[in-house]
Amino acid sequence: MIKWRKASRSTSEGGACVEVAKFHGAVAVRDSKDPDGPAFALPISAARTLLETVKRGEHDAP
């Protein structure tokens, strides 16, 4: 069984809420408002790289 947890930056006010889970050397992400919906998984190293680039603003909308 995968143990999902709400991301620490998600709010409880119905905004952008994501849940994350670590399993089999990967990190999975899903929309907490749709737990039976799609999720995506990345190898841990790719997830770490993605988070670093997001923190630097490399994926911000223009």
mmCIF file as Biopython writes it, N, C-alpha, C and O atoms, coordinates in Angstrom:
data_model
#
loop_
_atom_site.group_PDB
_atom_site.id
_atom_site.type_symbol
_atom_site.label_atom_id
_atom_site.label_alt_id
_atom_site.label_comp_id
_atom_site.label_asym_id
_atom_site.label_entity_id
_atom_site.label_seq_id
_atom_site.pdbx_PDB_ins_code
_atom_site.Cartn_x
_atom_site.Cartn_y
_atom_site.Cartn_z
_atom_site.occupancy
_atom_site.B_iso_or_equiv
_atom_site.auth_seq_id
_atom_site.auth_asym_id
_atom_site.pdbx_PDB_model_num
ATOM 1   N N  . MET A ? 1  ? 0.839   -1.185 0.000   1.0 0.0 1  A 1 
ATOM 2   C CA . MET A ? 1  ? 0.000   0.000  0.000   1.0 0.0 1  A 1 
ATOM 3   C C  . MET A ? 1  ? 0.883   1.247  0.000   1.0 0.0 1  A 1 
ATOM 4   O O  . MET A ? 1  ? 1.852   1.338  0.753   1.0 0.0 1  A 1 
ATOM 5   N N  . ILE A ? 2  ? 0.537   2.187  -0.841  1.0 0.0 2  A 1 
ATOM 6   C CA . ILE A ? 2  ? 1.286   3.440  -0.920  1.0 0.0 2  A 1 
ATOM 7   C C  . ILE A ? 2  ? 0.750   4.401  0.125   1.0 0.0 2  A 1 
ATOM 8   O O  . ILE A ? 2  ? -0.462  4.583  0.242   1.0 0.0 2  A 1 
ATOM 9   N N  . LYS A ? 3  ? 1.640   5.013  0.879   1.0 0.0 3  A 1 
ATOM 10  C CA . LYS A ? 3  ? 1.241   5.986  1.894   1.0 0.0 3  A 1 
ATOM 11  C C  . LYS A ? 3  ? 1.403   7.396  1.310   1.0 0.0 3  A 1 
ATOM 12  O O  . LYS A ? 3  ? 2.521   7.878  1.133   1.0 0.0 3  A 1 
ATOM 13  N N  . TRP A ? 4  ? 0.291   8.036  1.019   1.0 0.0 4  A 1 
ATOM 14  C CA . TRP A ? 4  ? 0.297   9.388  0.469   1.0 0.0 4  A 1 
ATOM 15  C C  . TRP A ? 4  ? 0.321   10.388 1.606   1.0 0.0 4  A 1 
ATOM 16  O O  . TRP A ? 4  ? -0.247  10.143 2.671   1.0 0.0 4  A 1 
ATOM 17  N N  . ARG A ? 5  ? 0.982   11.523 1.380   1.0 0.0 5  A 1 
ATOM 18  C CA . ARG A ? 5  ? 0.952   12.610 2.363   1.0 0.0 5  A 1 
ATOM 19  C C  . ARG A ? 5  ? 0.796   13.924 1.613   1.0 0.0 5  A 1 
ATOM 20  O O  . ARG A ? 5  ? 1.278   14.080 0.491   1.0 0.0 5  A 1 
ATOM 21  N N  . LYS A ? 6  ? 0.122   14.854 2.248   1.0 0.0 6  A 1 
ATOM 22  C CA . LYS A ? 6  ? -0.104  16.154 1.630   1.0 0.0 6  A 1 
ATOM 23  C C  . LYS A ? 6  ? 1.208   16.928 1.628   1.0 0.0 6  A 1 
ATOM 24  O O  . LYS A ? 6  ? 1.929   16.946 2.626   1.0 0.0 6  A 1 
ATOM 25  N N  . ALA A ? 7  ? 1.508   17.555 0.520   1.0 0.0 7  A 1 
ATOM 26  C CA . ALA A ? 7  ? 2.736   18.344 0.409   1.0 0.0 7  A 1 
ATOM 27  C C  . ALA A ? 7  ? 2.703   19.490 1.419   1.0 0.0 7  A 1 
ATOM 28  O O  . ALA A ? 7  ? 1.653   20.091 1.645   1.0 0.0 7  A 1 
ATOM 29  N N  . SER A ? 8  ? 3.827   19.784 2.013   1.0 0.0 8  A 1 
ATOM 30  C CA . SER A ? 8  ? 3.879   20.793 3.077   1.0 0.0 8  A 1 
ATOM 31  C C  . SER A ? 8  ? 3.494   22.188 2.605   1.0 0.0 8  A 1 
ATOM 32  O O  . SER A ? 8  ? 3.079   23.015 3.417   1.0 0.0 8  A 1 
ATOM 33  N N  . ARG A ? 9  ? 3.618   22.463 1.332   1.0 0.0 9  A 1 
ATOM 34  C CA . ARG A ? 9  ? 3.263   23.785 0.806   1.0 0.0 9  A 1 
ATOM 35  C C  . ARG A ? 9  ? 1.795   23.880 0.374   1.0 0.0 9  A 1 
ATOM 36  O O  . ARG A ? 9  ? 1.338   24.958 -0.007  1.0 0.0 9  A 1 
ATOM 37  N N  . SER A ? 10 ? 1.058   22.781 0.428   1.0 0.0 10 A 1 
ATOM 38  C CA . SER A ? 10 ? -0.357  22.805 0.076   1.0 0.0 10 A 1 
ATOM 39  C C  . SER A ? 10 ? -1.141  23.446 1.209   1.0 0.0 10 A 1 
ATOM 40  O O  . SER A ? 10 ? -0.755  23.361 2.375   1.0 0.0 10 A 1 
ATOM 41  N N  . THR A ? 11 ? -2.238  24.083 0.854   1.0 0.0 11 A 1 
ATOM 42  C CA . THR A ? 11 ? -3.077  24.719 1.864   1.0 0.0 11 A 1 
ATOM 43  C C  . THR A ? 11 ? -4.331  23.891 2.087   1.0 0.0 11 A 1 
ATOM 44  O O  . THR A ? 11 ? -4.664  23.017 1.287   1.0 0.0 11 A 1 
ATOM 45  N N  . SER A ? 12 ? -5.012  24.171 3.165   1.0 0.0 12 A 1 
ATOM 46  C CA . SER A ? 12 ? -6.264  23.479 3.458   1.0 0.0 12 A 1 
ATOM 47  C C  . SER A ? 12 ? -7.460  24.298 2.984   1.0 0.0 12 A 1 
ATOM 48  O O  . SER A ? 12 ? -8.598  23.982 3.331   1.0 0.0 12 A 1 
ATOM 49  N N  . GLU A ? 13 ? -7.223  25.325 2.210   1.0 0.0 13 A 1 
ATOM 50  C CA . GLU A ? 13 ? -8.275  26.233 1.779   1.0 0.0 13 A 1 
ATOM 51  C C  . GLU A ? 13 ? -8.807  25.897 0.390   1.0 0.0 13 A 1 
ATOM 52  O O  . GLU A ? 13 ? -9.424  26.747 -0.253  1.0 0.0 13 A 1 
ATOM 53  N N  . GLY A ? 14 ? -8.582  24.688 -0.078  1.0 0.0 14 A 1 
ATOM 54  C CA . GLY A ? 14 ? -9.122  24.257 -1.363  1.0 0.0 14 A 1 
ATOM 55  C C  . GLY A ? 14 ? -8.341  24.729 -2.574  1.0 0.0 14 A 1 
ATOM 56  O O  . GLY A ? 14 ? -8.825  24.631 -3.701  1.0 0.0 14 A 1 
ATOM 57  N N  . GLY A ? 15 ? -7.161  25.232 -2.359  1.0 0.0 15 A 1 
ATOM 58  C CA . GLY A ? 15 ? -6.343  25.701 -3.475  1.0 0.0 15 A 1 
ATOM 59  C C  . GLY A ? 15 ? -5.585  24.564 -4.127  1.0 0.0 15 A 1 
ATOM 60  O O  . GLY A ? 15 ? -6.084  23.443 -4.216  1.0 0.0 15 A 1 
ATOM 61  N N  . ALA A ? 16 ? -4.396  24.854 -4.573  1.0 0.0 16 A 1 
ATOM 62  C CA . ALA A ? 16 ? -3.555  23.862 -5.246  1.0 0.0 16 A 1 
ATOM 63  C C  . ALA A ? 16 ? -3.009  22.886 -4.207  1.0 0.0 16 A 1 
ATOM 64  O O  . ALA A ? 16 ? -2.069  23.202 -3.478  1.0 0.0 16 A 1 
ATOM 65  N N  . CYS A ? 17 ? -3.603  21.711 -4.150  1.0 0.0 17 A 1 
ATOM 66  C CA . CYS A ? 17 ? -3.197  20.709 -3.168  1.0 0.0 17 A 1 
ATOM 67  C C  . CYS A ? 17 ? -2.647  19.486 -3.880  1.0 0.0 17 A 1 
ATOM 68  O O  . CYS A ? 17 ? -3.298  18.913 -4.754  1.0 0.0 17 A 1 
ATOM 69  N N  . VAL A ? 18 ? -1.473  19.105 -3.505  1.0 0.0 18 A 1 
ATOM 70  C CA . VAL A ? 18 ? -0.891  17.884 -4.058  1.0 0.0 18 A 1 
ATOM 71  C C  . VAL A ? 18 ? -0.510  16.951 -2.928  1.0 0.0 18 A 1 
ATOM 72  O O  . VAL A ? 18 ? -0.238  17.380 -1.807  1.0 0.0 18 A 1 
ATOM 73  N N  . GLU A ? 19 ? -0.495  15.673 -3.244  1.0 0.0 19 A 1 
ATOM 74  C CA . GLU A ? 19 ? -0.030  14.659 -2.319  1.0 0.0 19 A 1 
ATOM 75  C C  . GLU A ? 19 ? 1.155   13.961 -2.959  1.0 0.0 19 A 1 
ATOM 76  O O  . GLU A ? 19 ? 1.220   13.810 -4.178  1.0 0.0 19 A 1 
ATOM 77  N N  . VAL A ? 20 ? 2.081   13.543 -2.129  1.0 0.0 20 A 1 
ATOM 78  C CA . VAL A ? 20 ? 3.268   12.853 -2.619  1.0 0.0 20 A 1 
ATOM 79  C C  . VAL A ? 20 ? 3.418   11.525 -1.881  1.0 0.0 20 A 1 
ATOM 80  O O  . VAL A ? 20 ? 2.962   11.368 -0.748  1.0 0.0 20 A 1 
ATOM 81  N N  . ALA A ? 21 ? 4.059   10.586 -2.544  1.0 0.0 21 A 1 
ATOM 82  C CA . ALA A ? 21 ? 4.345   9.289  -1.934  1.0 0.0 21 A 1 
ATOM 83  C C  . ALA A ? 21 ? 5.670   8.784  -2.489  1.0 0.0 21 A 1 
ATOM 84  O O  . ALA A ? 21 ? 5.978   8.971  -3.666  1.0 0.0 21 A 1 
ATOM 85  N N  . LYS A ? 22 ? 6.432   8.154  -1.640  1.0 0.0 22 A 1 
ATOM 86  C CA . LYS A ? 22 ? 7.703   7.564  -2.058  1.0 0.0 22 A 1 
ATOM 87  C C  . LYS A ? 22 ? 7.521   6.045  -2.089  1.0 0.0 22 A 1 
ATOM 88  O O  . LYS A ? 22 ? 7.036   5.444  -1.131  1.0 0.0 22 A 1 
ATOM 89  N N  . PHE A ? 23 ? 7.919   5.442  -3.209  1.0 0.0 23 A 1 
ATOM 90  C CA . PHE A ? 23 ? 7.826   3.987  -3.312  1.0 0.0 23 A 1 
ATOM 91  C C  . PHE A ? 23 ? 8.762   3.467  -4.379  1.0 0.0 23 A 1 
ATOM 92  O O  . PHE A ? 23 ? 8.949   4.105  -5.415  1.0 0.0 23 A 1 
ATOM 93  N N  . HIS A ? 24 ? 9.339   2.332  -4.137  1.0 0.0 24 A 1 
ATOM 94  C CA . HIS A ? 24 ? 10.192  1.634  -5.112  1.0 0.0 24 A 1 
ATOM 95  C C  . HIS A ? 24 ? 11.182  2.555  -5.827  1.0 0.0 24 A 1 
ATOM 96  O O  . HIS A ? 24 ? 11.338  2.460  -7.044  1.0 0.0 24 A 1 
ATOM 97  N N  . GLY A ? 25 ? 11.853  3.442  -5.090  1.0 0.0 25 A 1 
ATOM 98  C CA . GLY A ? 25 ? 12.849  4.314  -5.694  1.0 0.0 25 A 1 
ATOM 99  C C  . GLY A ? 25 ? 12.285  5.438  -6.525  1.0 0.0 25 A 1 
ATOM 100 O O  . GLY A ? 25 ? 12.995  6.022  -7.343  1.0 0.0 25 A 1 
ATOM 101 N N  . ALA A ? 26 ? 11.005  5.755  -6.327  1.0 0.0 26 A 1 
ATOM 102 C CA . ALA A ? 26 ? 10.368  6.825  -7.100  1.0 0.0 26 A 1 
ATOM 103 C C  . ALA A ? 26 ? 9.548   7.713  -6.166  1.0 0.0 26 A 1 
ATOM 104 O O  . ALA A ? 26 ? 9.273   7.361  -5.019  1.0 0.0 26 A 1 
ATOM 105 N N  . VAL A ? 27 ? 9.174   8.858  -6.691  1.0 0.0 27 A 1 
ATOM 106 C CA . VAL A ? 27 ? 8.279   9.779  -5.996  1.0 0.0 27 A 1 
ATOM 107 C C  . VAL A ? 27 ? 7.055   9.945  -6.888  1.0 0.0 27 A 1 
ATOM 108 O O  . VAL A ? 27 ? 7.168   10.269 -8.070  1.0 0.0 27 A 1 
ATOM 109 N N  . ALA A ? 28 ? 5.885   9.716  -6.302  1.0 0.0 28 A 1 
ATOM 110 C CA . ALA A ? 28 ? 4.631   9.870  -7.039  1.0 0.0 28 A 1 
ATOM 111 C C  . ALA A ? 28 ? 3.926   11.133 -6.559  1.0 0.0 28 A 1 
ATOM 112 O O  . ALA A ? 28 ? 4.045   11.519 -5.396  1.0 0.0 28 A 1 
ATOM 113 N N  . VAL A ? 29 ? 3.195   11.769 -7.463  1.0 0.0 29 A 1 
ATOM 114 C CA . VAL A ? 29 ? 2.468   13.005 -7.162  1.0 0.0 29 A 1 
ATOM 115 C C  . VAL A ? 29 ? 1.059   12.873 -7.719  1.0 0.0 29 A 1 
ATOM 116 O O  . VAL A ? 29 ? 0.861   12.362 -8.821  1.0 0.0 29 A 1 
ATOM 117 N N  . ARG A ? 30 ? 0.069   13.346 -6.936  1.0 0.0 30 A 1 
ATOM 118 C CA . ARG A ? 30 ? -1.320  13.350 -7.407  1.0 0.0 30 A 1 
ATOM 119 C C  . ARG A ? 30 ? -2.060  14.542 -6.824  1.0 0.0 30 A 1 
ATOM 120 O O  . ARG A ? 30 ? -1.602  15.163 -5.864  1.0 0.0 30 A 1 
ATOM 121 N N  . ASP A ? 31 ? -3.197  14.854 -7.407  1.0 0.0 31 A 1 
ATOM 122 C CA . ASP A ? 31 ? -4.075  15.920 -6.943  1.0 0.0 31 A 1 
ATOM 123 C C  . ASP A ? 31 ? -4.859  15.396 -5.749  1.0 0.0 31 A 1 
ATOM 124 O O  . ASP A ? 31 ? -5.575  14.402 -5.874  1.0 0.0 31 A 1 
ATOM 125 N N  . SER A ? 32 ? -4.737  16.040 -4.603  1.0 0.0 32 A 1 
ATOM 126 C CA . SER A ? 32 ? -5.415  15.545 -3.402  1.0 0.0 32 A 1 
ATOM 127 C C  . SER A ? 32 ? -6.931  15.614 -3.516  1.0 0.0 32 A 1 
ATOM 128 O O  . SER A ? 32 ? -7.640  14.902 -2.805  1.0 0.0 32 A 1 
ATOM 129 N N  . LYS A ? 33 ? -7.430  16.462 -4.400  1.0 0.0 33 A 1 
ATOM 130 C CA . LYS A ? 33 ? -8.876  16.558 -4.585  1.0 0.0 33 A 1 
ATOM 131 C C  . LYS A ? 33 ? -9.406  15.436 -5.470  1.0 0.0 33 A 1 
ATOM 132 O O  . LYS A ? 33 ? -10.620 15.278 -5.591  1.0 0.0 33 A 1 
ATOM 133 N N  . ASP A ? 34 ? -8.533  14.660 -6.086  1.0 0.0 34 A 1 
ATOM 134 C CA . ASP A ? 34 ? -8.920  13.570 -6.980  1.0 0.0 34 A 1 
ATOM 135 C C  . ASP A ? 34 ? -8.041  12.348 -6.695  1.0 0.0 34 A 1 
ATOM 136 O O  . ASP A ? 34 ? -7.258  11.938 -7.552  1.0 0.0 34 A 1 
ATOM 137 N N  . PRO A ? 35 ? -8.165  11.765 -5.494  1.0 0.0 35 A 1 
ATOM 138 C CA . PRO A ? 35 ? -7.257  10.680 -5.117  1.0 0.0 35 A 1 
ATOM 139 C C  . PRO A ? 35 ? -7.371  9.429  -5.979  1.0 0.0 35 A 1 
ATOM 140 O O  . PRO A ? 35 ? -6.441  8.623  -6.014  1.0 0.0 35 A 1 
ATOM 141 N N  . ASP A ? 36 ? -8.481  9.251  -6.668  1.0 0.0 36 A 1 
ATOM 142 C CA . ASP A ? 36 ? -8.623  8.100  -7.556  1.0 0.0 36 A 1 
ATOM 143 C C  . ASP A ? 36 ? -8.248  8.433  -8.997  1.0 0.0 36 A 1 
ATOM 144 O O  . ASP A ? 36 ? -8.302  7.577  -9.879  1.0 0.0 36 A 1 
ATOM 145 N N  . GLY A ? 37 ? -7.872  9.672  -9.217  1.0 0.0 37 A 1 
ATOM 146 C CA . GLY A ? 37 ? -7.499  10.113 -10.554 1.0 0.0 37 A 1 
ATOM 147 C C  . GLY A ? 37 ? -6.057  9.773  -10.873 1.0 0.0 37 A 1 
ATOM 148 O O  . GLY A ? 37 ? -5.432  8.976  -10.174 1.0 0.0 37 A 1 
ATOM 149 N N  . PRO A ? 38 ? -5.528  10.374 -11.926 1.0 0.0 38 A 1 
ATOM 150 C CA . PRO A ? 38 ? -4.167  10.056 -12.351 1.0 0.0 38 A 1 
ATOM 151 C C  . PRO A ? 38 ? -3.106  10.556 -11.382 1.0 0.0 38 A 1 
ATOM 152 O O  . PRO A ? 38 ? -3.315  11.516 -10.641 1.0 0.0 38 A 1 
ATOM 153 N N  . ALA A ? 39 ? -1.988  9.894  -11.407 1.0 0.0 39 A 1 
ATOM 154 C CA . ALA A ? 39 ? -0.801  10.297 -10.653 1.0 0.0 39 A 1 
ATOM 155 C C  . ALA A ? 39 ? 0.384   10.106 -11.587 1.0 0.0 39 A 1 
ATOM 156 O O  . ALA A ? 39 ? 0.307   9.350  -12.555 1.0 0.0 39 A 1 
ATOM 157 N N  . PHE A ? 40 ? 1.469   10.790 -11.296 1.0 0.0 40 A 1 
ATOM 158 C CA . PHE A ? 40 ? 2.668   10.528 -12.076 1.0 0.0 40 A 1 
ATOM 159 C C  . PHE A ? 40 ? 3.815   10.243 -11.131 1.0 0.0 40 A 1 
ATOM 160 O O  . PHE A ? 40 ? 3.829   10.703 -9.989  1.0 0.0 40 A 1 
ATOM 161 N N  . ALA A ? 41 ? 4.771   9.484  -11.618 1.0 0.0 41 A 1 
ATOM 162 C CA . ALA A ? 41 ? 5.912   9.091  -10.798 1.0 0.0 41 A 1 
ATOM 163 C C  . ALA A ? 41 ? 7.200   9.426  -11.527 1.0 0.0 41 A 1 
ATOM 164 O O  . ALA A ? 41 ? 7.291   9.323  -12.750 1.0 0.0 41 A 1 
ATOM 165 N N  . LEU A ? 42 ? 8.184   9.826  -10.751 1.0 0.0 42 A 1 
ATOM 166 C CA . LEU A ? 42 ? 9.515   10.140 -11.262 1.0 0.0 42 A 1 
ATOM 167 C C  . LEU A ? 42 ? 10.547  9.408  -10.416 1.0 0.0 42 A 1 
ATOM 168 O O  . LEU A ? 42 ? 10.337  9.215  -9.219  1.0 0.0 42 A 1 
ATOM 169 N N  . PRO A ? 43 ? 11.647  9.003  -11.015 1.0 0.0 43 A 1 
ATOM 170 C CA . PRO A ? 43 ? 12.744  8.496  -10.185 1.0 0.0 43 A 1 
ATOM 171 C C  . PRO A ? 43 ? 13.136  9.584  -9.171  1.0 0.0 43 A 1 
ATOM 172 O O  . PRO A ? 43 ? 13.017  10.774 -9.464  1.0 0.0 43 A 1 
ATOM 173 N N  . ILE A ? 44 ? 13.590  9.186  -8.009  1.0 0.0 44 A 1 
ATOM 174 C CA . ILE A ? 44 ? 13.912  10.147 -6.957  1.0 0.0 44 A 1 
ATOM 175 C C  . ILE A ? 44 ? 14.880  11.214 -7.449  1.0 0.0 44 A 1 
ATOM 176 O O  . ILE A ? 44 ? 14.702  12.391 -7.135  1.0 0.0 44 A 1 
ATOM 177 N N  . SER A ? 45 ? 15.891  10.834 -8.206  1.0 0.0 45 A 1 
ATOM 178 C CA . SER A ? 45 ? 16.865  11.829 -8.689  1.0 0.0 45 A 1 
ATOM 179 C C  . SER A ? 45 ? 16.206  12.843 -9.614  1.0 0.0 45 A 1 
ATOM 180 O O  . SER A ? 45 ? 16.538  14.028 -9.559  1.0 0.0 45 A 1 
ATOM 181 N N  . ALA A ? 46 ? 15.277  12.403 -10.463 1.0 0.0 46 A 1 
ATOM 182 C CA . ALA A ? 46 ? 14.577  13.332 -11.364 1.0 0.0 46 A 1 
ATOM 183 C C  . ALA A ? 46 ? 13.633  14.233 -10.575 1.0 0.0 46 A 1 
ATOM 184 O O  . ALA A ? 46 ? 13.499  15.415 -10.891 1.0 0.0 46 A 1 
ATOM 185 N N  . ALA A ? 47 ? 12.981  13.687 -9.557  1.0 0.0 47 A 1 
ATOM 186 C CA . ALA A ? 47 ? 12.091  14.500 -8.721  1.0 0.0 47 A 1 
ATOM 187 C C  . ALA A ? 47 ? 12.894  15.578 -7.996  1.0 0.0 47 A 1 
ATOM 188 O O  . ALA A ? 47 ? 12.451  16.721 -7.882  1.0 0.0 47 A 1 
ATOM 189 N N  . ARG A ? 48 ? 14.056  15.213 -7.516  1.0 0.0 48 A 1 
ATOM 190 C CA . ARG A ? 48 ? 14.920  16.181 -6.820  1.0 0.0 48 A 1 
ATOM 191 C C  . ARG A ? 48 ? 15.340  17.306 -7.772  1.0 0.0 48 A 1 
ATOM 192 O O  . ARG A ? 48 ? 15.305  18.480 -7.404  1.0 0.0 48 A 1 
ATOM 193 N N  . THR A ? 49 ? 15.732  16.945 -8.984  1.0 0.0 49 A 1 
ATOM 194 C CA . THR A ? 49 ? 16.118  17.944 -9.984  1.0 0.0 49 A 1 
ATOM 195 C C  . THR A ? 49 ? 14.945  18.849 -10.327 1.0 0.0 49 A 1 
ATOM 196 O O  . THR A ? 49 ? 15.111  20.065 -10.425 1.0 0.0 49 A 1 
ATOM 197 N N  . LEU A ? 50 ? 13.758  18.270 -10.512 1.0 0.0 50 A 1 
ATOM 198 C CA . LEU A ? 50 ? 12.572  19.068 -10.808 1.0 0.0 50 A 1 
ATOM 199 C C  . LEU A ? 50 ? 12.290  20.066 -9.685  1.0 0.0 50 A 1 
ATOM 200 O O  . LEU A ? 50 ? 12.031  21.239 -9.953  1.0 0.0 50 A 1 
ATOM 201 N N  . LEU A ? 51 ? 12.338  19.619 -8.453  1.0 0.0 51 A 1 
ATOM 202 C CA . LEU A ? 51 ? 12.085  20.530 -7.331  1.0 0.0 51 A 1 
ATOM 203 C C  . LEU A ? 51 ? 13.109  21.660 -7.273  1.0 0.0 51 A 1 
ATOM 204 O O  . LEU A ? 51 ? 12.753  22.808 -7.006  1.0 0.0 51 A 1 
ATOM 205 N N  . GLU A ? 52 ? 14.362  21.345 -7.518  1.0 0.0 52 A 1 
ATOM 206 C CA . GLU A ? 52 ? 15.396  22.377 -7.504  1.0 0.0 52 A 1 
ATOM 207 C C  . GLU A ? 52 ? 15.135  23.434 -8.573  1.0 0.0 52 A 1 
ATOM 208 O O  . GLU A ? 52 ? 15.291  24.626 -8.309  1.0 0.0 52 A 1 
ATOM 209 N N  . THR A ? 53 ? 14.740  23.016 -9.774  1.0 0.0 53 A 1 
ATOM 210 C CA . THR A ? 53 ? 14.490  23.978 -10.849 1.0 0.0 53 A 1 
ATOM 211 C C  . THR A ? 53 ? 13.227  24.783 -10.581 1.0 0.0 53 A 1 
ATOM 212 O O  . THR A ? 53 ? 13.164  25.964 -10.923 1.0 0.0 53 A 1 
ATOM 213 N N  . VAL A ? 54 ? 12.223  24.162 -9.975  1.0 0.0 54 A 1 
ATOM 214 C CA . VAL A ? 54 ? 11.004  24.905 -9.606  1.0 0.0 54 A 1 
ATOM 215 C C  . VAL A ? 54 ? 11.339  25.972 -8.567  1.0 0.0 54 A 1 
ATOM 216 O O  . VAL A ? 54 ? 10.889  27.112 -8.680  1.0 0.0 54 A 1 
ATOM 217 N N  . LYS A ? 55 ? 12.123  25.607 -7.559  1.0 0.0 55 A 1 
ATOM 218 C CA . LYS A ? 55 ? 12.520  26.570 -6.519  1.0 0.0 55 A 1 
ATOM 219 C C  . LYS A ? 55 ? 13.293  27.750 -7.114  1.0 0.0 55 A 1 
ATOM 220 O O  . LYS A ? 55 ? 13.192  28.869 -6.613  1.0 0.0 55 A 1 
ATOM 221 N N  . ARG A ? 56 ? 14.057  27.508 -8.172  1.0 0.0 56 A 1 
ATOM 222 C CA . ARG A ? 56 ? 14.809  28.595 -8.813  1.0 0.0 56 A 1 
ATOM 223 C C  . ARG A ? 56 ? 13.938  29.416 -9.756  1.0 0.0 56 A 1 
ATOM 224 O O  . ARG A ? 56 ? 14.399  30.420 -10.300 1.0 0.0 56 A 1 
ATOM 225 N N  . GLY A ? 57 ? 12.684  29.007 -9.959  1.0 0.0 57 A 1 
ATOM 226 C CA . GLY A ? 57 ? 11.778  29.760 -10.808 1.0 0.0 57 A 1 
ATOM 227 C C  . GLY A ? 57 ? 11.894  29.445 -12.289 1.0 0.0 57 A 1 
ATOM 228 O O  . GLY A ? 57 ? 11.369  30.181 -13.124 1.0 0.0 57 A 1 
ATOM 229 N N  . GLU A ? 58 ? 12.574  28.359 -12.618 1.0 0.0 58 A 1 
ATOM 230 C CA . GLU A ? 58 ? 12.803  28.028 -14.029 1.0 0.0 58 A 1 
ATOM 231 C C  . GLU A ? 58 ? 11.532  27.601 -14.770 1.0 0.0 58 A 1 
ATOM 232 O O  . GLU A ? 58 ? 11.526  27.538 -15.999 1.0 0.0 58 A 1 
ATOM 233 N N  . HIS A ? 59 ? 10.467  27.311 -14.039 1.0 0.0 59 A 1 
ATOM 234 C CA . HIS A ? 59 ? 9.235   26.868 -14.677 1.0 0.0 59 A 1 
ATOM 235 C C  . HIS A ? 59 ? 8.087   27.866 -14.470 1.0 0.0 59 A 1 
ATOM 236 O O  . HIS A ? 59 ? 6.929   27.548 -14.741 1.0 0.0 59 A 1 
ATOM 237 N N  . ASP A ? 60 ? 8.408   29.052 -13.998 1.0 0.0 60 A 1 
ATOM 238 C CA . ASP A ? 60 ? 7.385   30.073 -13.786 1.0 0.0 60 A 1 
ATOM 239 C C  . ASP A ? 60 ? 6.786   30.521 -15.121 1.0 0.0 60 A 1 
ATOM 240 O O  . ASP A ? 60 ? 7.468   30.592 -16.143 1.0 0.0 60 A 1 
ATOM 241 N N  . ALA A ? 61 ? 5.508   30.814 -15.074 1.0 0.0 61 A 1 
ATOM 242 C CA . ALA A ? 61 ? 4.839   31.328 -16.287 1.0 0.0 61 A 1 
ATOM 243 C C  . ALA A ? 61 ? 5.385   32.716 -16.604 1.0 0.0 61 A 1 
ATOM 244 O O  . ALA A ? 61 ? 5.709   33.483 -15.697 1.0 0.0 61 A 1 
ATOM 245 N N  . PRO A ? 62 ? 5.487   33.037 -17.898 1.0 0.0 62 A 1 
ATOM 246 C CA . PRO A ? 62 ? 6.008   34.366 -18.281 1.0 0.0 62 A 1 
ATOM 247 C C  . PRO A ? 62 ? 5.028   35.468 -17.906 1.0 0.0 62 A 1 
ATOM 248 O O  . PRO A ? 62 ? 5.299   36.644 -18.151 1.0 0.0 62 A 1 
#
